[in-house]
Amino acid sequence: MPLVRDALGGLLLHPVDLAVNKVLALVGRDEPRDFVDALYVHEHVLRLGALCWAAVGKDPGFTPLSLLELLQRQGRYRPEDFSRLDLVAPFDLVAARSSWRGASEEADAFCRSRPPGEIGCLYWARSTGRFVMPPLDGPASEDIVAHYGAPGGVLPDVSDGAAAGSTSAT
Protein backbone atom coordinates (compact mmCIF):
# COMPACT_ATOMS: atom_id res chain seq x y z
CA MET A 1 0.00 0.00 0.00
CA PRO A 2 1.31 3.49 -0.72
CA LEU A 3 2.29 5.63 2.23
CA VAL A 4 0.04 8.59 3.00
CA ARG A 5 1.47 12.06 3.54
CA ASP A 6 0.32 13.49 6.87
CA ALA A 7 -0.83 17.14 6.98
CA LEU A 8 1.46 17.75 9.98
CA GLY A 9 4.44 16.38 8.08
CA GLY A 10 5.81 12.94 7.50
CA LEU A 11 4.47 9.77 6.01
CA LEU A 12 2.02 7.26 7.49
CA LEU A 13 0.99 3.76 6.61
CA HIS A 14 -2.11 3.55 4.43
CA PRO A 15 -5.26 3.10 6.61
CA VAL A 16 -6.04 -0.30 5.06
CA ASP A 17 -2.46 -1.45 5.69
CA LEU A 18 -2.80 -0.33 9.31
CA ALA A 19 -6.13 -2.15 9.59
CA VAL A 20 -4.67 -5.42 8.30
CA ASN A 21 -1.75 -5.04 10.71
CA LYS A 22 -4.19 -4.45 13.57
CA VAL A 23 -6.06 -7.68 12.83
CA LEU A 24 -2.76 -9.58 12.80
CA ALA A 25 -1.75 -7.89 16.07
CA LEU A 26 -4.97 -8.97 17.75
CA VAL A 27 -4.25 -12.59 16.82
CA GLY A 28 -0.80 -12.39 18.40
CA ARG A 29 -1.66 -10.49 21.56
CA ASP A 30 -4.90 -10.21 23.46
CA GLU A 31 -4.75 -6.52 24.31
CA PRO A 32 -7.88 -4.44 24.96
CA ARG A 33 -6.54 -1.60 22.78
CA ASP A 34 -6.24 -3.97 19.81
CA PHE A 35 -9.82 -5.13 20.34
CA VAL A 36 -11.06 -1.52 20.39
CA ASP A 37 -9.03 -0.73 17.28
CA ALA A 38 -10.25 -3.84 15.43
CA LEU A 39 -13.86 -2.88 16.10
CA TYR A 40 -13.15 0.65 14.88
CA VAL A 41 -11.50 -0.46 11.63
CA HIS A 42 -14.34 -2.93 10.99
CA GLU A 43 -16.84 -0.07 11.15
CA HIS A 44 -14.82 2.75 9.57
CA VAL A 45 -12.05 1.39 7.35
CA LEU A 46 -12.78 -2.10 6.02
CA ARG A 47 -14.97 -4.96 7.23
CA LEU A 48 -13.40 -7.72 9.32
CA GLY A 49 -14.02 -10.38 6.65
CA ALA A 50 -12.10 -8.46 4.00
CA LEU A 51 -9.32 -7.77 6.52
CA CYS A 52 -8.99 -11.48 7.42
CA TRP A 53 -9.03 -12.36 3.73
CA ALA A 54 -6.24 -9.88 2.95
CA ALA A 55 -4.19 -10.52 6.11
CA VAL A 56 -3.18 -13.99 4.98
CA GLY A 57 -1.40 -12.35 2.06
CA LYS A 58 0.85 -10.66 4.62
CA ASP A 59 1.17 -13.68 6.88
CA PRO A 60 0.83 -16.83 4.78
CA GLY A 61 0.92 -19.07 7.87
CA PHE A 62 -2.85 -18.63 8.13
CA THR A 63 -5.95 -19.23 6.09
CA PRO A 64 -8.70 -16.62 6.39
CA LEU A 65 -10.82 -19.03 8.46
CA SER A 66 -7.95 -20.10 10.75
CA LEU A 67 -7.17 -16.44 11.36
CA LEU A 68 -10.81 -15.75 12.12
CA GLU A 69 -10.96 -18.72 14.49
CA LEU A 70 -8.01 -17.33 16.46
CA LEU A 71 -9.65 -13.90 16.55
CA GLN A 72 -12.87 -15.42 17.90
CA ARG A 73 -10.91 -16.94 20.80
CA GLN A 74 -9.68 -13.51 21.90
CA GLY A 75 -11.60 -11.12 24.04
CA ARG A 76 -11.93 -12.39 27.57
CA TYR A 77 -11.98 -8.81 28.75
CA ARG A 78 -13.44 -7.18 31.82
CA PRO A 79 -14.64 -3.58 32.03
CA GLU A 80 -11.61 -2.58 34.11
CA ASP A 81 -9.31 -3.68 31.26
CA PHE A 82 -10.52 -0.64 29.33
CA SER A 83 -10.26 1.86 32.17
CA ARG A 84 -6.51 2.25 31.59
CA LEU A 85 -7.06 3.24 27.96
CA ASP A 86 -7.32 6.93 27.08
CA LEU A 87 -10.66 6.77 25.26
CA VAL A 88 -12.87 9.74 24.33
CA ALA A 89 -15.97 8.01 25.71
CA PRO A 90 -16.66 5.20 28.16
CA PHE A 91 -16.31 1.78 26.57
CA ASP A 92 -19.49 -0.32 26.48
CA LEU A 93 -18.16 -3.86 26.67
CA VAL A 94 -21.60 -5.47 26.26
CA ALA A 95 -22.26 -3.56 23.04
CA ALA A 96 -18.70 -4.22 21.84
CA ARG A 97 -19.06 -7.97 22.33
CA SER A 98 -22.32 -7.92 20.41
CA SER A 99 -20.68 -5.96 17.58
CA TRP A 100 -17.74 -8.37 17.58
CA ARG A 101 -20.03 -11.39 17.31
CA GLY A 102 -21.80 -9.80 14.36
CA ALA A 103 -18.50 -8.88 12.70
CA SER A 104 -17.20 -12.43 13.22
CA GLU A 105 -20.33 -14.03 11.76
CA GLU A 106 -20.22 -11.71 8.75
CA ALA A 107 -16.50 -12.43 8.30
CA ASP A 108 -17.08 -16.18 8.45
CA ALA A 109 -19.79 -15.99 5.78
CA PHE A 110 -17.59 -13.76 3.61
CA CYS A 111 -14.52 -16.00 3.86
CA ARG A 112 -16.57 -19.07 2.98
CA SER A 113 -18.07 -17.29 -0.05
CA ARG A 114 -14.83 -16.26 -1.76
CA PRO A 115 -12.95 -18.28 -4.37
CA PRO A 116 -9.81 -19.92 -2.89
CA GLY A 117 -7.68 -18.58 -5.74
CA GLU A 118 -8.20 -15.05 -4.43
CA ILE A 119 -6.94 -15.70 -0.87
CA GLY A 120 -4.75 -12.87 0.33
CA CYS A 121 -6.13 -10.11 -1.87
CA LEU A 122 -8.00 -6.92 -1.16
CA TYR A 123 -10.94 -5.83 -3.29
CA TRP A 124 -10.92 -2.46 -5.04
CA ALA A 125 -14.10 -0.70 -6.17
CA ARG A 126 -13.26 1.26 -9.30
CA SER A 127 -16.30 3.51 -9.04
CA THR A 128 -15.53 4.75 -5.52
CA GLY A 129 -11.75 4.43 -5.55
CA ARG A 130 -11.84 2.53 -2.25
CA PHE A 131 -11.11 -0.89 -0.89
CA VAL A 132 -14.34 -2.74 -0.09
CA MET A 133 -15.74 -6.06 1.02
CA PRO A 134 -17.74 -7.42 -1.90
CA PRO A 135 -21.37 -8.18 -1.07
CA LEU A 136 -22.22 -11.74 -0.11
CA ASP A 137 -25.43 -11.81 -2.11
CA GLY A 138 -26.01 -10.98 -5.71
CA PRO A 139 -23.89 -11.37 -8.82
CA ALA A 140 -20.23 -10.41 -8.96
CA SER A 141 -19.72 -6.80 -9.91
CA GLU A 142 -17.33 -5.85 -12.70
CA ASP A 143 -16.69 -2.69 -10.67
CA ILE A 144 -14.91 -4.66 -7.93
CA VAL A 145 -11.50 -6.13 -8.78
CA ALA A 146 -9.01 -8.18 -6.81
CA HIS A 147 -5.92 -6.28 -5.71
CA TYR A 148 -2.85 -8.34 -4.81
CA GLY A 149 0.13 -7.12 -2.85
CA ALA A 150 3.65 -7.55 -4.10
CA PRO A 151 6.92 -8.05 -2.25
CA GLY A 152 8.59 -4.70 -1.77
CA GLY A 153 5.36 -2.72 -2.13
CA VAL A 154 5.97 0.89 -3.10
CA LEU A 155 8.58 3.47 -2.25
CA PRO A 156 7.41 6.98 -1.36
CA ASP A 157 8.48 9.96 -3.43
CA VAL A 158 9.80 12.19 -0.66
CA SER A 159 10.98 15.09 -2.79
CA ASP A 160 9.90 18.57 -1.64
CA GLY A 161 7.46 19.08 -4.50
CA ALA A 162 5.93 15.60 -4.38
CA ALA A 163 2.17 15.34 -4.44
CA ALA A 164 0.53 13.83 -1.39
CA GLY A 165 0.56 10.07 -1.65
CA SER A 166 2.85 10.05 -4.70
CA THR A 167 4.71 6.76 -4.97
CA SER A 168 7.09 4.86 -7.18
CA ALA A 169 6.65 1.17 -7.87
CA THR A 170 9.53 -1.12 -6.92
Secondary structure, DSSP 4 states (H G I P E B T S, - for coil): ---EE-TTSSEE--HHHHHHHHHHHHHH---HHHHHHHHHHHHHT--HHHHHHHHHHH-TT--HHHHHHHHHH-----HHHHHTS--SS---HHHHHHHHHHHHHHHHHHHHHS-GGGTT-EEEETTTTEEE---SSSPPPTTEEEE---TT-EEE--STTPPTT-EEE-
